[in-house]
Amino acid sequence: MADAQHDLGPTRSLETEALGAPGQRTFRIRIVTESGSASLWLEKEQVQALAAAVERVLAQRRHDDDPPRKPLAPPLGVFPLNPTFDFHVARLALGYEEKARRLAIYATDAEAPDPEQPTLRASFSRDQGRLFAVQTGATVAAGRPMCPLCDTPLEGDPHFCPPSNGHSEDALAWIPEP
């Protein structure tokens, strides 16, 4: 991976935020470090994919001498009104620093002149990664409920569910009343 234009260093806070009403929410990742802050605007699916990737990397990179897990604590730091970086993400990558046992996020601004070079990089601890994944799951789940069969958002209107194909009363029982 190419070096990022800006390296924010180790994070003090890494969290997902959703703004707006369910069905019309906008998602962003908020990063706070000693050297700056970033507001990375993404689609819900991108945020979910990043959280899933963090969980996979943490599961694959376990070490016998890892210290016991600390209890999950809320993110530290207050997010500034005017972050150092504030952009829509075109590309997002996750790295793992084996020696430091830290994860790193690489984000490329959608308006960057060189789409191959990440705009910024920030690293975070394994504990911060676990907290990020849990917090992202809770943020995403706070939206519209999903149909357990077709994974389509339930709007409250009658729901057409192709997997039920009109033949399964049991399948339809899973769908909550609007």
KOLBA-217702 format. One line per 4 residues: number of its first residue (from 1); their letters; for each residue y, x, z of N, C-alpha, C, O. Coordinates in nm, 4 decimals. Last residue first. Layout:
// residues N
NUM) A) Y,X,Z,Y,X,Z,Y,X,Z,Y,X,Z | ...
This chain:
// residues 178
178) PEPI) -0.4276,-4.6054,1.1059,-0.2887,-4.5609,1.0905,-0.1992,-4.6194,1.1968,-0.0792,-4.5920,1.1984 | -0.7293,-4.5034,1.2664,-0.6457,-4.6123,1.2201,-0.5025,-4.5630,1.2098,-0.4582,-4.4863,1.2953 | -0.8976,-4.2029,1.1574,-0.8295,-4.2866,1.2575,-0.7474,-4.3964,1.1924,-0.7022,-4.3837,1.0786 | -1.2054,-4.1547,1.0190,-1.0645,-4.1610,0.9850,-0.9954,-4.2546,1.0830,-1.0301,-4.3724,1.0913
174) WALA) -1.4662,-4.1887,1.0860,-1.3974,-4.0685,1.1354,-1.2474,-4.0748,1.1137,-1.1712,-4.0072,1.1829 | -1.5567,-4.4067,0.9501,-1.5324,-4.4237,1.0940,-1.4572,-4.3037,1.1505,-1.3906,-4.3163,1.2532 | -1.6168,-4.3144,0.6988,-1.4918,-4.3864,0.7165,-1.4583,-4.4066,0.8636,-1.3411,-4.4223,0.8978 | -1.8678,-4.2057,0.7485,-1.7578,-4.1176,0.7093,-1.6246,-4.1872,0.7316,-1.5294,-4.1250,0.7786
170) DESH) -2.0140,-4.4358,0.8033,-1.9980,-4.3339,0.9067,-1.8806,-4.2431,0.8746,-1.8028,-4.2076,0.9632 | -2.0142,-4.5657,0.5587,-1.9394,-4.6275,0.6679,-1.9165,-4.5264,0.7799,-1.8121,-4.5294,0.8451 | -2.0140,-4.4548,0.2484,-2.0482,-4.4061,0.3810,-1.9598,-4.4708,0.4865,-1.8433,-4.4341,0.5015 | -1.9343,-4.5215,-0.0047,-2.0742,-4.5448,0.0323,-2.1064,-4.5089,0.1759,-2.2190,-4.5317,0.2202
166) GNSP) -1.6887,-4.4513,-0.1097,-1.7127,-4.5909,-0.0805,-1.8524,-4.6237,-0.0323,-1.8870,-4.7411,-0.0197 | -1.6575,-4.1822,-0.1196,-1.7075,-4.2479,-0.2398,-1.7427,-4.3948,-0.2151,-1.8181,-4.4548,-0.2917 | -1.5913,-3.9852,0.0579,-1.6606,-4.1023,0.1117,-1.7189,-4.1855,-0.0017,-1.8200,-4.2531,0.0177 | -1.4585,-3.7949,-0.1007,-1.5913,-3.7643,-0.0461,-1.6650,-3.8854,0.0103,-1.7881,-3.8881,0.0106
162) PCFH) -1.2062,-3.9342,-0.1694,-1.3153,-3.9163,-0.2664,-1.4503,-3.8800,-0.2040,-1.5517,-3.9314,-0.2514 | -1.0310,-4.1615,-0.0055,-1.1022,-4.0383,0.0267,-1.2200,-4.0208,-0.0693,-1.3231,-4.0859,-0.0524 | -0.7314,-4.3095,0.0327,-0.8389,-4.2975,-0.0643,-0.9038,-4.1618,-0.0430,-0.8393,-4.0584,-0.0605 | -0.6001,-4.4867,0.2991,-0.6363,-4.3534,0.2522,-0.7521,-4.3600,0.1533,-0.8593,-4.4106,0.1865
158) PDGE) -0.3129,-4.6822,0.3505,-0.4578,-4.6787,0.3249,-0.4927,-4.5468,0.2548,-0.4229,-4.5027,0.1636 | -0.0718,-4.4829,0.5346,-0.1065,-4.5801,0.4316,-0.2581,-4.5831,0.4195,-0.3256,-4.4951,0.4730 | -0.0658,-4.2675,0.6980,-0.0532,-4.3971,0.7633,-0.0803,-4.5096,0.6653,-0.1090,-4.6217,0.7075 | -0.1173,-4.0253,0.5803,0.0220,-4.0692,0.5846,0.0423,-4.1975,0.6646,0.1559,-4.2329,0.6960
154) LPTD) -0.3056,-3.7450,0.6257,-0.3074,-3.8907,0.6426,-0.1643,-3.9367,0.6655,-0.0981,-3.8920,0.7592 | -0.3657,-3.4798,0.3974,-0.2854,-3.5373,0.5062,-0.2928,-3.6895,0.5066,-0.2869,-3.7539,0.4018 | -0.7058,-3.3960,0.3329,-0.5789,-3.4440,0.2798,-0.4984,-3.5013,0.3959,-0.5556,-3.5651,0.4843 | -0.9714,-3.3260,0.3735,-0.8658,-3.2332,0.4163,-0.7303,-3.2662,0.3526,-0.6509,-3.1770,0.3224
150) CLPC) -1.1831,-3.4917,0.3363,-1.1220,-3.4354,0.2154,-1.0055,-3.3420,0.2456,-0.9469,-3.2848,0.1537 | -1.2798,-3.5365,0.6036,-1.3698,-3.5263,0.4884,-1.3067,-3.4562,0.3689,-1.3697,-3.3706,0.3068 | -1.0842,-3.5630,0.7940,-1.1899,-3.4654,0.8187,-1.2847,-3.4470,0.7001,-1.3619,-3.3511,0.6972 | -0.7483,-3.5682,0.7051,-0.8755,-3.6372,0.6888,-0.9872,-3.5353,0.7085,-0.9849,-3.4299,0.6448
146) MPRG) -0.5104,-3.4592,0.9478,-0.5814,-3.4380,0.8224,-0.7099,-3.5200,0.8217,-0.7727,-3.5388,0.9259 | -0.1877,-3.5589,1.0748,-0.3325,-3.5424,1.0901,-0.3982,-3.5317,0.9524,-0.3490,-3.5870,0.8540 | 0.1089,-3.3600,1.0287,0.0327,-3.4821,1.0000,-0.1162,-3.4570,1.0233,-0.1660,-3.3479,0.9956 | 0.1525,-3.1036,1.2791,0.1966,-3.1835,1.1649,0.1140,-3.3095,1.1509,0.0567,-3.3595,1.2477
142) AAVT) 0.0418,-2.9428,1.4668,0.1408,-3.0392,1.5141,0.1949,-3.1264,1.4016,0.2762,-3.2152,1.4272 | -0.1115,-2.7510,1.3452,-0.1786,-2.8737,1.3886,-0.0804,-2.9806,1.4351,-0.1166,-3.0981,1.4421 | 0.0740,-2.5426,1.3179,0.0263,-2.6131,1.1984,-0.0352,-2.7476,1.2374,-0.0130,-2.8477,1.1692 | 0.0977,-2.4669,1.5882,0.2156,-2.5080,1.5107,0.1741,-2.5894,1.3886,0.2332,-2.6934,1.3598
138) AGTQ) -0.1626,-2.3909,1.6551,-0.0989,-2.5028,1.7256,0.0216,-2.5556,1.6479,0.0442,-2.6765,1.6430 | -0.1964,-2.1714,1.4812,-0.2855,-2.2870,1.4741,-0.2247,-2.4096,1.5396,-0.2340,-2.5200,1.4859 | 0.0029,-2.0021,1.5817,0.0140,-2.0537,1.4455,-0.0747,-2.1763,1.4286,-0.0327,-2.2749,1.3680 | -0.1038,-1.9428,1.8329,0.0240,-2.0142,1.8250,0.0438,-2.0739,1.6860,0.0959,-2.1847,1.6734
134) VAFL) -0.3337,-1.7994,1.7584,-0.3446,-1.9219,1.8389,-0.2190,-2.0070,1.8235,-0.2271,-2.1282,1.8035 | -0.2169,-1.5839,1.6144,-0.3156,-1.6713,1.5510,-0.3281,-1.8043,1.6255,-0.3326,-1.9102,1.5629 | -0.0506,-1.4676,1.8123,0.0062,-1.5187,1.6877,-0.0896,-1.6177,1.6219,-0.0471,-1.7246,1.5782 | -0.2406,-1.3833,2.0003,-0.1436,-1.4859,2.0369,-0.0821,-1.5491,1.9126,-0.0633,-1.6707,1.9076
130) RGQD) -0.3693,-1.1850,1.8458,-0.4443,-1.2999,1.8984,-0.3503,-1.4143,1.9324,-0.3768,-1.5293,1.8975 | -0.1486,-1.0133,1.8046,-0.2160,-1.0751,1.6918,-0.2963,-1.1980,1.7343,-0.2926,-1.3017,1.6681 | -0.0953,-0.9268,2.0609,0.0067,-1.0042,1.9917,-0.0539,-1.0763,1.8712,-0.0142,-1.1885,1.8397 | -0.3348,-0.7845,2.1022,-0.3043,-0.9013,2.1855,-0.1980,-0.9896,2.1203,-0.2083,-1.1122,2.1235
126) RSFS) -0.3001,-0.5810,1.9121,-0.4125,-0.6732,1.8982,-0.3875,-0.8002,1.9809,-0.4159,-0.9108,1.9348 | 0.0511,-0.5440,1.8264,-0.0709,-0.5112,1.8993,-0.1796,-0.6151,1.8727,-0.1536,-0.7224,1.8181 | 0.2161,-0.4805,1.5130,0.1970,-0.5570,1.6358,0.0605,-0.5253,1.6952,-0.0325,-0.4855,1.6251 | 0.4831,-0.3721,1.2935,0.3481,-0.3611,1.3498,0.3400,-0.4409,1.4793,0.4404,-0.4659,1.5460
122) ARLT) 0.6389,-0.4461,0.9865,0.6466,-0.4491,1.1333,0.5032,-0.4432,1.1849,0.4129,-0.5029,1.1262 | 0.8294,-0.3956,0.6935,0.7033,-0.3772,0.7641,0.7321,-0.3869,0.9135,0.8363,-0.3417,0.9609 | 0.9844,-0.5199,0.3911,0.9816,-0.4762,0.5307,0.8396,-0.4693,0.5846,0.7456,-0.5273,0.5304 | 0.9398,-0.5247,0.1166,1.0762,-0.5178,0.1675,1.0782,-0.4700,0.3114,1.1631,-0.3894,0.3498
118) PQEP) 0.6981,-0.3446,-0.0749,0.7323,-0.4377,0.0340,0.8755,-0.4163,0.0825,0.9246,-0.3036,0.0882 | 0.7008,-0.3139,-0.4204,0.7347,-0.2449,-0.2960,0.7710,-0.3467,-0.1884,0.8632,-0.4262,-0.2067 | 0.6616,-0.4817,-0.6326,0.5476,-0.4019,-0.5876,0.5748,-0.3315,-0.4558,0.4808,-0.2932,-0.3861 | 0.8980,-0.5963,-0.7124,0.8025,-0.6812,-0.6402,0.6797,-0.6056,-0.5894,0.6019,-0.6602,-0.5112
114) DPAE) 1.2049,-0.4822,-0.7005,1.0723,-0.4233,-0.7246,0.9690,-0.5038,-0.6464,0.9531,-0.4824,-0.5262 | 1.4161,-0.6504,-0.6267,1.4108,-0.5979,-0.7635,1.2750,-0.5374,-0.7994,1.2343,-0.5408,-0.9155 | 1.3469,-0.9528,-0.4467,1.3498,-0.8062,-0.4499,1.3423,-0.7565,-0.5942,1.2701,-0.8141,-0.6755 | 1.3287,-1.2212,-0.3959,1.4362,-1.1771,-0.4848,1.4469,-1.0249,-0.4935,1.5471,-0.9735,-0.5432
110) ADTA) 1.1284,-1.2486,-0.2129,1.1094,-1.3123,-0.3429,1.2147,-1.2674,-0.4436,1.1919,-1.2751,-0.5644 | 1.0435,-0.9595,-0.0297,1.1441,-1.0611,-0.0581,1.1213,-1.1164,-0.1989,1.0979,-1.0404,-0.2929 | 0.7372,-0.8994,0.1173,0.8240,-0.8682,0.0045,0.9148,-0.9868,-0.0231,0.8687,-1.1000,-0.0380 | 0.5959,-0.7605,0.4100,0.6505,-0.8777,0.3412,0.7463,-0.8322,0.2316,0.8254,-0.7398,0.2502
106) YIAL) 0.3318,-0.6684,0.6110,0.4176,-0.6224,0.5023,0.4650,-0.7457,0.4274,0.3831,-0.8274,0.3853 | 0.2289,-0.6055,0.9379,0.2598,-0.7073,0.8379,0.3583,-0.6450,0.7389,0.4543,-0.5783,0.7775 | -0.0341,-0.4445,1.1040,0.0987,-0.4346,1.0441,0.1132,-0.5437,0.9385,0.0215,-0.5699,0.8607 | -0.2017,-0.3823,1.4152,-0.1924,-0.4480,1.2861,-0.0504,-0.4315,1.2337,0.0425,-0.4072,1.3108
102) RRAK) -0.3445,-0.1004,1.5817,-0.2389,-0.2003,1.5660,-0.2476,-0.2603,1.4266,-0.2950,-0.1965,1.3326 | -0.4695,0.1397,1.6565,-0.5312,0.0091,1.6829,-0.4269,-0.1025,1.6854,-0.4220,-0.1854,1.7764 | -0.3923,0.3878,1.5845,-0.3101,0.3203,1.6861,-0.3697,0.1872,1.7302,-0.3259,0.1287,1.8292 | -0.5977,0.4389,1.3965,-0.5690,0.5332,1.5046,-0.4919,0.4674,1.6197,-0.5227,0.4890,1.7369
98) EEYG) -0.5879,0.2168,1.2185,-0.7075,0.2467,1.2980,-0.6754,0.3351,1.4182,-0.7213,0.3083,1.5292 | -0.3880,-0.0248,1.1452,-0.3725,0.1176,1.1736,-0.4824,0.1562,1.2710,-0.4718,0.1317,1.3912 | -0.4121,-0.2572,0.8917,-0.4614,-0.2202,1.0237,-0.4521,-0.0690,1.0384,-0.5023,0.0057,0.9544 | -0.2095,-0.5097,0.7260,-0.2761,-0.3808,0.7359,-0.3251,-0.3570,0.8775,-0.2856,-0.4266,0.9711
94) LALR) -0.1417,-0.7685,0.5056,-0.1754,-0.7332,0.6431,-0.2490,-0.6006,0.6396,-0.3405,-0.5816,0.5594 | 0.1223,-0.9043,0.3046,0.0002,-0.8257,0.3216,-0.0167,-0.7925,0.4692,0.0793,-0.7888,0.5461 | 0.2793,-1.1125,0.0732,0.2544,-1.0864,0.2142,0.1237,-1.0094,0.2242,0.0252,-1.0451,0.1596 | 0.5383,-1.1928,-0.1530,0.4079,-1.1309,-0.1265,0.3999,-1.0974,0.0205,0.4984,-1.0596,0.0838
90) AVHF) 0.7647,-1.3469,-0.1185,0.6919,-1.3560,-0.2445,0.5504,-1.3018,-0.2261,0.4542,-1.3587,-0.2778 | 0.9391,-1.5232,0.1278,0.8376,-1.4221,0.0998,0.7690,-1.4504,-0.0334,0.7217,-1.5612,-0.0586 | 1.2830,-1.5514,0.1666,1.1593,-1.6189,0.1271,1.0616,-1.5117,0.0824,1.0976,-1.4205,0.0080 | 1.4613,-1.3985,0.4469,1.4285,-1.4200,0.3063,1.2989,-1.4980,0.2887,1.2172,-1.5097,0.3801
86) DFTP) 1.6400,-1.2071,0.6386,1.6171,-1.3503,0.6288,1.5894,-1.3802,0.4820,1.6821,-1.3868,0.4012 | 1.6954,-0.9518,0.8729,1.6380,-0.9895,0.7433,1.6066,-1.1381,0.7466,1.5531,-1.1891,0.8451 | 1.8331,-0.9735,1.1146,1.8609,-0.8603,1.0263,1.8127,-0.8896,0.8849,1.8808,-0.8564,0.7879 | 1.9385,-1.3127,1.1907,1.8435,-1.2030,1.1908,1.8838,-1.0929,1.0909,1.9584,-1.1173,0.9961
82) NLPF) 2.1474,-1.4802,1.3643,2.1584,-1.4111,1.2356,2.0634,-1.2921,1.2345,2.1024,-1.1819,1.2730 | 2.0568,-1.5701,1.6101,2.1043,-1.6680,1.5128,2.1133,-1.6078,1.3728,2.0894,-1.6769,1.2738 | 1.7518,-1.4106,1.7334,1.8966,-1.4160,1.7071,1.9327,-1.5223,1.6031,1.8505,-1.5595,1.5193 | 1.5191,-1.5130,1.9740,1.5435,-1.4911,1.8320,1.6918,-1.5076,1.8029,1.7519,-1.6073,1.8428
78) VGLP) 1.4404,-1.3289,2.2543,1.5131,-1.4441,2.2047,1.5440,-1.4160,2.0583,1.5900,-1.3072,2.0237 | 1.1331,-1.2169,2.4020,1.2527,-1.1996,2.3212,1.3111,-1.3308,2.2739,1.2405,-1.4301,2.2560 | 0.7785,-1.2636,2.3701,0.8971,-1.2157,2.4404,1.0156,-1.2135,2.3457,0.9992,-1.2088,2.2237 | 0.5454,-1.5362,2.3544,0.6187,-1.4249,2.2944,0.7430,-1.3901,2.3748,0.8041,-1.4757,2.4388
74) PALP) 0.3362,-1.6071,2.6455,0.4275,-1.6476,2.5383,0.5008,-1.5260,2.4812,0.5170,-1.4250,2.5497 | 0.0109,-1.4572,2.6711,0.1421,-1.4864,2.7284,0.2345,-1.5282,2.6149,0.2133,-1.4888,2.5002 | -0.3290,-1.4595,2.7371,-0.2251,-1.4827,2.6384,-0.0967,-1.5240,2.7081,-0.0956,-1.6135,2.7926 | -0.4563,-1.1976,2.9445,-0.4309,-1.3409,2.9219,-0.3183,-1.3566,2.8195,-0.2245,-1.2770,2.8161
70) KRPP) -0.6084,-0.9217,2.7720,-0.5088,-0.9733,2.8648,-0.4946,-1.1234,2.8422,-0.5185,-1.1713,2.7313 | -0.9376,-0.8003,2.7473,-0.8285,-0.8807,2.6920,-0.7365,-0.9284,2.8019,-0.7800,-0.9696,2.9094 | -1.0066,-0.4644,2.8496,-1.0287,-0.6088,2.8616,-0.9083,-0.6851,2.8058,-0.7940,-0.6407,2.8158 | -0.9811,-0.2125,2.5872,-0.9557,-0.2617,2.7233,-0.9829,-0.4115,2.7294,-0.9825,-0.4787,2.6263
66) DDDH) -1.2465,-0.0862,2.3882,-1.1271,-0.1703,2.3974,-1.1065,-0.2136,2.5421,-1.2023,-0.2473,2.6116 | -1.4700,0.0670,2.3407,-1.3817,0.1102,2.4494,-1.2513,0.0302,2.4550,-1.1555,0.0732,2.5192 | -1.5902,-0.0484,2.1211,-1.6600,-0.0531,2.2504,-1.5678,-0.0182,2.3663,-1.5855,-0.0682,2.4774 | -1.3775,-0.2495,1.9188,-1.4231,-0.1177,1.9616,-1.4891,-0.1292,2.0984,-1.4481,-0.2104,2.1814
62) RRQA) -1.3358,-0.4525,1.6291,-1.3606,-0.4403,1.7733,-1.4142,-0.3009,1.8023,-1.4863,-0.2422,1.7217 | -1.2639,-0.5291,1.3698,-1.2191,-0.4003,1.4242,-1.2343,-0.3896,1.5759,-1.1538,-0.3243,1.6424 | -1.3404,-0.7871,1.3066,-1.4068,-0.6754,1.2391,-1.3768,-0.5408,1.3038,-1.4570,-0.4480,1.2931 | -1.1661,-0.9434,1.4613,-1.3107,-0.9549,1.4816,-1.3848,-0.8350,1.4212,-1.4820,-0.7869,1.4795
58) LVRE) -0.9190,-0.8685,1.3542,-0.9465,-0.8446,1.4961,-1.0962,-0.8502,1.5249,-1.1474,-0.7709,1.6039 | -0.9518,-0.9606,1.0919,-0.9334,-0.8179,1.1178,-0.9646,-0.7863,1.2634,-1.0307,-0.6865,1.2920 | -0.9714,-1.2407,1.1392,-1.0810,-1.1654,1.0762,-1.0707,-1.0168,1.1060,-1.1702,-0.9536,1.1417 | -0.7181,-1.2978,1.2519,-0.8402,-1.3219,1.3293,-0.9587,-1.2437,1.2727,-1.0376,-1.1869,1.3483
54) VAAA) -0.5559,-1.2298,1.0322,-0.5409,-1.1580,1.1592,-0.6675,-1.1749,1.2428,-0.7188,-1.0777,1.2982 | -0.6410,-1.4236,0.8496,-0.6640,-1.2816,0.8207,-0.6518,-1.1979,0.9479,-0.7298,-1.1049,0.9683 | -0.5464,-1.6550,0.9752,-0.6907,-1.6384,0.9551,-0.7246,-1.4918,0.9274,-0.8257,-1.4413,0.9763 | -0.2699,-1.6044,0.9592,-0.3338,-1.6177,1.0908,-0.4847,-1.5983,1.0805,-0.5450,-1.5332,1.1659
50) LAQV) -0.2419,-1.6052,0.6776,-0.2106,-1.4846,0.7545,-0.2781,-1.4903,0.8912,-0.3374,-1.3916,0.9348 | -0.3126,-1.8693,0.6181,-0.3928,-1.7594,0.5634,-0.3668,-1.6304,0.6400,-0.4599,-1.5539,0.6651 | -0.1047,-2.0089,0.7465,-0.2436,-2.0285,0.7880,-0.3313,-1.9127,0.7413,-0.4149,-1.8637,0.8171 | 0.1101,-1.9173,0.5926,0.1080,-1.8897,0.7368,-0.0344,-1.9030,0.7898,-0.0802,-1.8198,0.8681
46) QEKE) 0.0370,-2.0218,0.3453,0.0521,-1.8769,0.3611,0.0452,-1.8382,0.5085,-0.0177,-1.7388,0.5447 | 0.0424,-2.2955,0.3937,-0.0848,-2.2330,0.3589,-0.0781,-2.0809,0.3730,-0.1776,-2.0179,0.4090 | 0.3172,-2.3389,0.4357,0.2223,-2.3594,0.5447,0.0905,-2.2876,0.5170,0.0334,-2.2259,0.6068 | 0.5181,-2.0786,0.2886,0.4512,-2.2073,0.2810,0.3506,-2.2169,0.3959,0.3044,-2.1150,0.4471
42) LWLS) 0.7920,-1.9049,0.4544,0.6656,-1.9144,0.3815,0.6212,-2.0592,0.3684,0.6789,-2.1496,0.4287 | 1.0387,-1.6759,0.5477,1.0113,-1.8135,0.5087,0.8892,-1.8178,0.4184,0.8815,-1.7454,0.3191 | 1.1020,-1.4770,0.8098,1.0256,-1.4765,0.6854,0.9828,-1.6187,0.6519,0.8987,-1.6758,0.7214 | 1.3378,-1.3156,0.9676,1.2990,-1.4545,0.9502,1.2352,-1.4619,0.8125,1.3040,-1.4542,0.7107
38) ASGS) 1.3571,-1.0395,1.1871,1.3321,-1.0935,1.0531,1.2893,-1.2385,1.0620,1.2148,-1.2783,1.1515 | 1.5427,-0.7753,1.3467,1.4697,-0.9021,1.3484,1.4536,-0.9511,1.2045,1.5259,-0.9098,1.1138 | 1.5501,-0.4451,1.5026,1.6001,-0.5557,1.4222,1.5131,-0.6797,1.4334,1.4231,-0.6883,1.5169 | 1.4477,-0.2503,1.6699,1.5413,-0.2091,1.5653,1.5914,-0.3231,1.4767,1.6686,-0.2986,1.3839
34) ETVI) 1.2739,-0.3703,1.8457,1.3868,-0.2954,1.9025,1.4923,-0.2660,1.7963,1.6113,-0.2576,1.8268 | 1.2052,-0.6926,1.6948,1.1687,-0.5571,1.7349,1.2903,-0.4918,1.7985,1.3976,-0.5518,1.8044 | 1.0805,-1.0049,1.6104,1.1855,-0.9351,1.6840,1.1298,-0.7994,1.7250,1.0215,-0.7908,1.7828 | 1.0180,-1.2472,1.3679,0.9821,-1.1153,1.4192,1.1033,-1.0572,1.4906,1.2147,-1.0599,1.4383
30) RIRF) 0.8874,-1.5514,1.2702,1.0010,-1.4847,1.3347,0.9514,-1.3566,1.3998,0.8553,-1.3574,1.4767 | 0.8008,-1.7160,0.9841,0.7529,-1.6226,1.0853,0.8766,-1.5527,1.1391,0.9592,-1.5017,1.0634 | 0.8295,-2.0621,0.8996,0.8760,-1.9241,0.8971,0.8078,-1.8449,1.0070,0.7636,-1.8993,1.1082 | 0.8195,-2.3630,0.7071,0.7599,-2.2679,0.7994,0.8237,-2.1305,0.7856,0.8655,-2.0887,0.6776
26) TRQG) 0.9247,-2.6951,0.7059,0.9422,-2.5638,0.6473,0.8938,-2.4641,0.7513,0.9232,-2.4784,0.8700 | 0.7978,-3.0282,0.6610,0.8295,-2.9111,0.7422,0.8434,-2.7852,0.6573,0.7817,-2.7719,0.5517 | 0.7385,-3.2775,0.5833,0.8544,-3.2162,0.5192,0.8945,-3.0896,0.5944,1.0107,-3.0490,0.5919 | 0.5232,-3.3491,0.7295,0.5209,-3.3847,0.5886,0.6356,-3.3231,0.5109,0.6319,-3.3165,0.3881
22) PAGL) 0.7123,-3.3876,1.0245,0.5810,-3.3707,0.9613,0.5807,-3.4253,0.8187,0.6318,-3.5341,0.7921 | 1.0522,-3.2646,0.9914,0.9579,-3.3720,1.0265,0.8228,-3.3456,0.9600,0.8179,-3.2877,0.8515 | 1.1588,-2.9279,1.0830,1.1582,-3.0518,1.0064,1.0528,-3.1490,1.0543,0.9749,-3.1200,1.1450 | 1.0036,-2.6125,1.1041,1.1275,-2.6885,1.1157,1.1171,-2.8143,1.0297,1.0714,-2.8076,0.9156
18) AETE) 0.7918,-2.4060,1.2816,0.7999,-2.5106,1.1801,0.9256,-2.5917,1.2072,0.9503,-2.6341,1.3201 | 0.7128,-2.0655,1.3344,0.7965,-2.1803,1.3687,0.7936,-2.2778,1.2512,0.7930,-2.2364,1.1353 | 0.5217,-1.8082,1.4801,0.5406,-1.9019,1.3701,0.6244,-2.0186,1.4198,0.6087,-2.0644,1.5330 | 0.6052,-1.4768,1.6017,0.5643,-1.6158,1.6175,0.5922,-1.6965,1.4916,0.6746,-1.6589,1.4082
14) LSRT) 0.6410,-1.2000,1.7864,0.5918,-1.2397,1.6548,0.5412,-1.3819,1.6701,0.4451,-1.4060,1.7432 | 0.8229,-0.9549,1.9631,0.7878,-1.0960,1.9476,0.7489,-1.1221,1.8026,0.8132,-1.0742,1.7092 | 0.8365,-0.6909,1.9465,0.8441,-0.7452,2.0816,0.7991,-0.8898,2.0778,0.7444,-0.9419,2.1750 | 0.6622,-0.4736,1.7207,0.7259,-0.6009,1.7535,0.7321,-0.6236,1.9047,0.6442,-0.5809,1.9795
10) PGLD) 0.7366,-0.1443,1.6032,0.6556,-0.2348,1.6864,0.7321,-0.3615,1.7257,0.8504,-0.3567,1.7594 | 0.9234,-0.1345,1.2879,0.8509,-0.0754,1.4002,0.7722,-0.1785,1.4786,0.7437,-0.2872,1.4282 | 1.0530,-0.2027,1.0585,1.1097,-0.2528,1.1841,1.0401,-0.1948,1.3071,1.0921,-0.2048,1.4182 | 1.1270,-0.0359,0.7825,1.0210,-0.0410,0.8832,1.0842,-0.0828,1.0154,1.1597,-0.0069,1.0762
6) HQAD) 1.2040,-0.1096,0.4550,1.2541,-0.1131,0.5924,1.1364,-0.1267,0.6881,1.0557,-0.2188,0.6755 | 1.0506,-0.0736,0.2281,1.1898,-0.0282,0.2265,1.2451,-0.0168,0.3679,1.3231,0.0736,0.3979 | 0.7159,0.0430,0.2898,0.8167,-0.0622,0.2883,0.9565,-0.0009,0.2864,0.9779,0.1094,0.3366 | 0.4975,0.2216,0.0742,0.5798,0.2159,0.1944,0.6846,0.1063,0.1793,0.7349,0.0808,0.0699
2) AM) 0.2214,0.0536,-0.0810,0.3462,0.1296,-0.0877,0.4218,0.1170,0.0436,0.4119,0.0166,0.1142 | -0.1177,0.0845,0.0000,0.0000,0.0000,0.0000,0.1241,0.0891,0.0000,0.1302,0.1881,0.0728
